[in-house]
Amino acid sequence: MQFPILTLILLAPILGIAIILFIPAAREKEIKLTAAAVTFISLVLSIAAFLTYDKGMGGLQFQETYSWIPAFGISYSVGVDGLSLPLILLTSIVIFTGVFASWHMEQRIKEFFIFLLLLVSGVFGVFISRDLFFFYIFFEVAVIPMFVLIGVWGSTRKDYAAMKLTLYLLVGGVLALVGIISTFIYAGNLGVRTFDIQLLSTIKYSFGFQKFAFFLIMMGFGFLVPMWPFHTWSPDGHVAAPTAVSMLHAGVLMKLGGYGIIRAGIFLFPEGAKFWAPLIVVLCLANVVYGAMVAMVQKDLKFVIGYSSVSHMGYVLLGIASLNYAGLDGAVAQMFAHGIMTALFFTLVGNIYNKAHTREIARFGGLMHQMPRVGIGFLITGLASLGLPGLNNFVAEFLIFTGSFSKTTLLFSFIPFKVISILAILGIVITALYVLKVVQDTFFGPRKEEWDHLKDAKGVEMVPIVILAGVLILFGLFPSPLIDLIHNGVIPLMNRLL
């Protein structure tokens, strides 16, 4: 019997919830250590899966299948390929570092870590599920805890942000659900009653149904990307959420949207994807340029990162819309790189806010004098954000632009795809402007005595900074293990598209 590595990755945070339930709320250190231990288990297992995945064999590996409701073809079926395995590794890294970023939290620690672990178990479930029913259930499990985590432990209009985020994502979830149910019914009418993604991919769907179903999937999961103009919940959620939740929100949850479009959309409905690709391209351009322009005028550090995330996820959509090897490789690589980068951003901003009790950029200046470790970490992730070679984001964005610029098709019969690619590249220039300005205004310049009381990151505070910065540099200098794995997963997808 095969070692159930994926199930154990999923069950580790659930085990943590069960243990924490029996720990008295006053024993905060034990609660934090339990959360760190179970997320470390998931991280170790994810690294093991990443290293032992057989790229020569390719396809789905570490599979487990247990029938649940045979009458409806519903099974607990899990497995990973080159598309999902990097995102499982991403999730493991972000949640493990998120625990340490929350180490000094003091309010209702027990409940906080229960909801945090519940959220991440849902994310793991989405990435390992090979059954659309469980795929959607885990998707909802990942989204709902955000309402409580922001509403209880958040700041800055937290009630408004929590409600807005939840309503937007539930609307998106409903659209995706209609697409999933429609697919099940269509397959059932052909005598195939199943939610298994592999079996559903063997069905010959009509072109009309593919257009209908892909549009629902694209829009449903597009809310979570977030795709313009359904993005406004995201920056508000970033700003209101506590540090670890912001890390998971930007680092992982937004990736569920891109992954859903690829896995449940393109893989099942390739002709529908080709039909709607021009719309995705237009919306992605709005993401890139609009998100970058708005980020440039923000006065709050978290709002800068929030709108920056909207912009960077536009590159993911551009890679998806290219529908070729380089573009899809880059889209998945960008999801991984952006997840690490934003997790580090929010770790550092949270560290500053917890000590200075403000995120207003204009109030800072010269923080490199008081907080050199935080400043160096911010500089690294800022350079990654603007695509500096040697950091992980450069590789992903290079692939996306290579894939999109190689497209010779016309959008809406008269707009060359290359024109959109060139305009999207301008987003990097805008990104460089606001990132360098924020770094300059916050960390450089003369020392301000007002902030002499601030203490630099040390001890457990350095754990997320070192790990996340290390991953950005590691895969920036040695990208082939990640890119080769992703490309392995893109091959079956392209076989569907060609």
C-alpha positions in Angstrom: 0.0 0.0 0.0 1.3 3.4 -1.0 2.3 5.8 1.8 -0.6 8.3 2.1 1.6 11.4 2.0 -1.1 13.7 0.6 -3.7 12.7 3.2 -1.2 13.2 5.9 -0.4 16.7 4.6 -4.1 17.5 4.8 -4.6 15.8 8.2 -1.7 17.4 10.0 -3.4 20.8 10.5 -6.7 19.0 11.4 -4.8 17.0 14.0 -3.5 20.3 15.3 -7.0 21.6 15.7 -8.0 18.5 17.6 -5.0 18.8 20.0 -5.5 22.6 20.5 -9.2 22.0 21.4 -8.0 20.1 24.5 -5.3 22.6 25.5 -6.5 25.2 28.1 -6.7 28.7 26.5 -4.3 30.1 29.2 -1.5 27.8 28.0 -0.7 30.0 25.0 2.9 28.7 24.5 1.7 25.1 24.1 -0.9 26.2 21.6 1.6 28.0 19.5 4.1 25.1 19.7 1.3 22.7 18.6 0.5 24.9 15.6 4.2 25.1 14.7 4.6 21.3 15.0 1.7 20.3 12.8 2.5 22.9 10.2 6.1 21.7 10.2 4.9 18.2 9.6 3.0 19.4 6.5 6.1 21.3 5.4 8.4 18.3 5.7 6.0 16.0 3.9 5.5 18.6 1.1 9.2 18.9 0.6 9.5 15.1 0.5 6.7 15.0 -2.1 8.4 17.8 -4.1 11.8 16.0 -4.0 10.5 12.4 -4.7 8.0 13.3 -7.5 9.1 11.3 -10.5 9.4 13.8 -13.4 10.3 11.1 -15.8 7.0 9.3 -15.3 5.0 12.6 -14.9 1.3 12.7 -14.5 -0.6 12.2 -11.3 1.4 10.7 -8.5 0.8 9.8 -4.8 -2.7 8.9 -5.7 -5.3 7.7 -3.2 -9.0 6.9 -4.0 -11.8 5.9 -1.7 -15.4 5.7 -2.8 -17.7 7.9 -0.8 -21.1 8.2 -2.5 -21.0 5.7 -5.4 -24.5 6.6 -6.6 -23.3 10.1 -7.6 -19.7 9.1 -8.5 -18.2 11.0 -5.5 -14.9 9.7 -4.2 -12.2 11.0 -1.9 -9.6 11.0 -4.7 -6.3 12.8 -4.3 -3.2 13.1 -6.3 -0.7 15.7 -7.5 1.1 16.7 -10.6 3.4 19.5 -11.7 0.6 22.1 -11.5 -0.5 21.3 -7.9 2.6 20.1 -6.1 4.4 23.5 -6.2 1.3 25.1 -4.8 1.2 22.6 -2.0 4.8 23.4 -1.2 3.9 27.1 -1.3 1.0 26.6 1.2 3.2 24.6 3.6 5.9 27.3 3.6 3.4 30.2 4.1 1.5 28.6 6.9 4.6 27.4 8.8 6.1 30.9 8.6 2.7 32.4 9.4 2.6 30.7 12.7 5.9 32.4 13.7 4.7 35.7 12.4 1.8 35.4 14.9 4.0 34.4 17.8 3.5 37.5 19.7 -0.3 37.7 19.2 -2.1 37.9 22.5 -5.8 38.0 21.8 -7.8 34.7 21.9 -4.8 32.6 20.8 -6.6 29.3 21.0 -9.5 30.3 18.6 -7.1 32.1 16.3 -4.9 29.1 15.6 -8.0 26.8 15.3 -9.4 28.9 12.5 -6.0 29.5 10.9 -5.4 25.7 10.7 -8.9 25.1 9.4 -8.3 27.6 6.6 -5.1 26.0 5.5 -6.6 22.5 5.6 -9.1 23.7 3.1 -6.4 25.0 0.9 -4.5 21.7 1.0 -7.7 20.0 0.1 -8.2 22.0 -3.0 -4.8 21.4 -4.3 -4.8 17.7 -3.8 -8.4 16.9 -4.8 -9.1 15.0 -8.0 -12.8 15.0 -7.5 -14.8 18.2 -8.3 -17.2 17.7 -5.4 -14.4 17.6 -2.8 -12.6 20.3 -4.8 -15.5 22.7 -4.2 -16.1 21.6 -0.6 -12.5 22.3 0.3 -12.7 25.6 -1.5 -15.5 26.7 0.8 -13.6 25.4 3.8 -10.7 27.6 2.8 -12.9 30.7 2.3 -15.3 30.8 5.3 -12.7 31.0 8.1 -11.5 34.3 6.6 -14.7 36.0 7.8 -14.0 35.1 11.4 -10.2 35.7 11.3 -10.6 39.2 9.9 -13.8 40.1 11.8 -12.4 39.1 15.2 -8.6 39.6 15.0 -8.5 42.3 12.2 -8.1 46.1 12.3 -9.0 49.1 10.1 -12.7 48.6 9.3 -12.5 44.9 9.9 -16.2 44.3 10.0 -16.7 45.9 6.6 -13.7 44.1 5.1 -14.7 40.7 6.5 -18.3 41.0 5.1 -17.2 42.4 1.8 -14.6 39.6 1.3 -17.0 36.9 2.2 -19.8 38.1 0.0 -17.6 38.6 -3.0 -16.0 35.1 -2.7 -19.4 33.5 -2.0 -20.8 35.0 -5.2 -17.8 33.7 -7.1 -18.2 30.3 -5.4 -21.8 30.1 -6.5 -20.9 30.8 -10.1 -18.2 28.1 -10.0 -20.7 25.7 -8.3 -23.2 26.2 -11.2 -20.5 25.4 -13.6 -19.5 22.2 -11.7 -23.1 21.0 -11.3 -23.8 21.7 -15.0 -20.8 19.6 -15.9 -22.0 16.7 -13.7 -25.4 16.8 -15.3 -24.0 17.0 -18.8 -21.8 14.0 -18.2 -24.7 12.2 -16.5 -26.8 12.6 -19.6 -24.1 10.8 -21.5 -24.1 8.0 -19.0 -21.0 9.1 -17.0 -22.1 10.0 -13.4 -18.9 11.2 -11.8 -17.1 14.2 -10.4 -13.7 12.7 -11.2 -11.7 15.3 -13.0 -9.8 12.8 -15.1 -13.0 11.0 -16.3 -14.8 14.2 -16.9 -11.9 15.3 -19.2 -12.5 12.3 -21.5 -16.0 13.5 -22.4 -16.7 15.2 -25.7 -18.5 18.4 -24.7 -20.2 20.5 -27.3 -18.6 23.8 -28.2 -21.7 25.7 -26.9 -21.5 23.9 -23.5 -17.7 24.5 -23.3 -18.3 28.2 -23.8 -21.0 28.2 -21.1 -19.2 26.1 -18.5 -15.8 27.7 -18.9 -17.3 31.2 -18.6 -18.8 30.2 -15.2 -15.6 28.6 -14.0 -13.6 31.6 -15.2 -15.8 34.2 -13.5 -16.3 32.1 -10.4 -12.7 31.5 -9.7 -11.8 34.9 -11.2 -13.4 36.6 -8.1 -10.7 34.9 -6.0 -7.7 35.7 -8.4 -8.9 38.6 -8.1 -9.8 39.5 -11.6 -10.7 43.1 -12.4 -13.3 44.6 -11.8 -14.1 42.1 -9.0 -11.0 42.9 -7.1 -12.0 45.5 -4.6 -12.5 43.0 -1.7 -8.9 42.0 -1.8 -7.0 45.2 -0.8 -9.6 45.8 2.0 -9.1 42.3 3.2 -5.3 42.6 3.2 -5.4 45.8 5.2 -7.9 44.5 7.8 -6.4 41.1 8.3 -3.9 40.2 11.0 -0.4 39.4 9.7 -0.6 35.6 9.2 -4.0 35.9 7.6 -2.7 38.5 5.2 0.1 36.1 4.4 -2.3 33.3 3.6 -4.8 35.6 1.9 -2.2 37.0 -0.6 0.2 34.1 -0.6 -2.2 31.2 -1.0 -5.9 32.0 -1.2 -5.6 34.1 -4.3 -3.8 31.2 -6.0 -6.9 29.1 -5.6 -8.5 31.3 -8.2 -5.8 30.8 -10.8 -5.5 27.1 -10.1 -9.3 26.7 -10.4 -9.3 28.3 -13.8 -6.5 26.0 -15.0 -7.7 22.8 -13.4 -11.4 23.0 -13.6 -11.6 25.4 -16.6 -8.9 24.9 -19.2 -8.3 21.1 -18.5 -12.0 20.3 -18.9 -13.0 22.9 -21.5 -10.1 23.7 -23.7 -12.2 25.0 -26.6 -14.1 27.2 -24.2 -10.8 28.5 -22.9 -9.7 29.5 -26.4 -13.0 31.3 -27.0 -12.8 33.4 -23.8 -9.0 34.0 -23.8 -9.4 37.4 -25.4 -11.6 38.5 -22.5 -9.1 37.2 -20.0 -6.4 39.2 -21.8 -8.3 42.5 -21.6 -9.1 41.9 -17.9 -5.5 41.0 -17.1 -4.3 44.2 -18.6 -6.7 46.1 -16.4 -5.3 44.1 -13.4 -1.7 44.9 -14.2 -1.9 48.6 -15.1 -4.8 49.7 -12.8 -3.4 47.7 -9.8 0.0 49.2 -10.3 -1.2 52.8 -10.8 -3.4 52.6 -7.7 -0.6 51.1 -5.6 1.6 54.0 -6.6 -0.6 56.6 -4.8 -1.4 54.6 -1.6 -0.3 56.0 1.8 -0.7 52.8 3.8 2.0 50.1 3.5 -0.6 47.3 3.4 -2.7 49.0 0.7 0.4 49.3 -1.4 1.0 45.5 -1.2 -2.7 44.8 -1.6 -3.0 46.7 -4.9 0.4 45.4 -5.9 -1.0 41.9 -5.5 -3.9 42.7 -7.8 -1.3 43.9 -10.4 0.9 40.9 -10.1 -2.0 38.4 -10.3 -2.7 40.1 -13.6 0.5 38.5 -14.9 -0.9 35.1 -13.9 -4.0 35.8 -16.0 -1.8 36.9 -18.9 0.1 33.6 -18.8 -3.1 31.6 -18.6 -4.6 33.5 -21.5 -1.6 32.8 -23.7 -2.5 29.1 -23.7 1.0 27.9 -24.6 3.8 26.2 -22.8 5.8 29.2 -21.8 2.8 31.2 -20.7 1.3 28.4 -18.6 4.7 27.5 -17.1 5.1 31.2 -16.1 1.6 31.5 -14.7 2.0 28.7 -12.2 5.6 29.8 -11.4 4.3 33.3 -10.8 1.6 32.0 -8.4 4.4 30.3 -6.4 6.8 33.3 -6.6 4.1 35.9 -5.8 2.9 33.8 -2.9 6.3 33.7 -1.3 7.0 37.4 -2.0 3.7 38.7 -0.6 4.0 36.5 2.5 7.4 38.1 3.2 6.0 41.6 2.5 3.2 41.2 5.0 5.5 39.6 7.6 7.7 42.7 7.5 4.8 45.2 7.5 3.2 43.3 10.4 6.5 43.5 12.3 6.7 47.3 11.8 3.0 47.8 12.6 3.1 45.8 15.8 5.9 48.0 17.1 5.1 51.4 15.6 1.3 51.1 15.6 1.0 52.8 12.2 1.5 51.9 8.6 1.4 55.4 7.2 4.4 55.8 4.9 4.7 59.5 5.4 5.4 59.1 9.1 8.4 56.9 8.5 11.8 57.5 7.1 15.3 56.2 8.0 14.0 53.0 9.6 17.1 51.2 8.3 18.9 52.8 11.2 16.6 51.2 13.8 15.5 48.0 11.9 18.2 47.0 9.5 17.1 43.3 9.3 13.5 44.3 8.5 14.9 46.9 6.0 17.0 44.3 4.2 14.2 41.9 4.0 11.9 44.6 2.6 14.5 45.5 0.0 14.8 41.8 -1.1 11.1 41.3 -1.5 10.7 44.8 -3.1 13.4 43.9 -5.7 11.6 40.5 -6.3 8.4 42.5 -6.9 9.9 44.5 -9.7 11.4 41.4 -11.3 15.1 41.7 -10.5 17.1 38.8 -12.1 18.4 36.4 -9.4 15.0 36.3 -7.6 12.2 33.9 -8.2 9.7 36.4 -9.7 12.0 37.3 -12.6 12.0 33.7 -13.9 8.2 33.5 -13.8 7.6 36.9 -15.4 10.1 36.2 -18.1 8.2 33.0 -19.1 4.9 34.8 -19.0 6.1 37.6 -21.3 7.9 35.0 -23.6 4.7 33.0 -23.9 2.4 36.0 -24.4 4.7 37.8 -26.9 5.0 34.7 -29.0 1.3 34.7 -29.7 0.5 35.7 -33.2 -3.3 35.7 -32.9 -5.5 38.8 -33.1 -7.9 39.7 -30.2 -11.4 40.6 -31.3 -10.1 40.3 -34.9 -8.0 43.5 -34.8 -5.9 43.8 -31.7 -2.5 41.9 -31.9 -1.8 39.8 -28.8 1.7 41.4 -28.7 0.2 44.8 -28.1 -1.4 43.6 -24.9 1.9 42.0 -23.9 3.9 45.2 -24.5 1.4 47.2 -22.4 1.5 44.6 -19.6 5.3 44.9 -19.6 4.9 48.6 -18.8 3.4 47.4 -15.5 6.9 46.4 -14.4 8.1 50.0 -14.9 5.2 51.3 -12.7 6.0 48.6 -10.2 9.6 49.7 -10.0 8.5 53.3 -9.4 6.2 52.7 -6.4 8.4 49.9 -4.9 11.5 52.0 -4.9 9.6 55.0 -3.7 8.1 53.1 -0.7 11.6 51.6 0.2 13.1 55.1 0.0 10.4 56.8 2.0 10.2 54.1 4.7 13.8 52.9 5.3 16.2 55.4 3.9 17.0 59.0 4.6 18.0 60.7 7.9 17.3 58.9 11.2 14.1 59.9 12.9 14.4 60.0 16.7 10.6 59.3 16.9 11.3 55.7 16.0 14.4 55.1 18.2 12.3 52.9 20.5 11.6 50.4 17.7 13.4 47.1 18.0 14.7 45.2 15.0 13.4 41.7 14.2 15.1 39.0 16.3 14.5 35.4 17.6 11.3 33.9 16.3 10.5 37.0 14.3 13.5 36.1 12.0 12.1 32.7 11.2 9.6 33.8 8.5 12.0 36.5 7.2 14.9 34.1 6.7 12.8 31.2 5.2 10.8 33.3 2.8 13.7 35.4 1.6 15.7 32.2 1.3 13.1 30.6 -1.0 12.9 33.7 -3.2 16.7 33.6 -3.6 17.0 29.8 -3.9 14.5 29.4 -6.8 15.7 32.7 -8.3 19.3 31.3 -8.6 18.3 27.7 -9.2 14.9 27.7 -10.9 15.1 24.4 -12.9 13.7 22.1 -10.1 10.6 24.2 -9.9 10.2 25.1 -13.6 10.8 21.5 -14.7 8.2 20.2 -12.4 5.7 22.8 -13.5 6.4 22.1 -17.2 5.8 18.4 -16.5 2.3 19.3 -15.4 1.6 21.7 -18.3 2.3 19.0 -20.9 -1.0 17.1 -20.4 -2.8 20.5 -20.4 -1.3 21.5 -23.7 -2.2 18.1 -25.2 -5.8 19.1 -24.5 -5.3 22.5 -26.1 -3.5 21.4 -29.2 
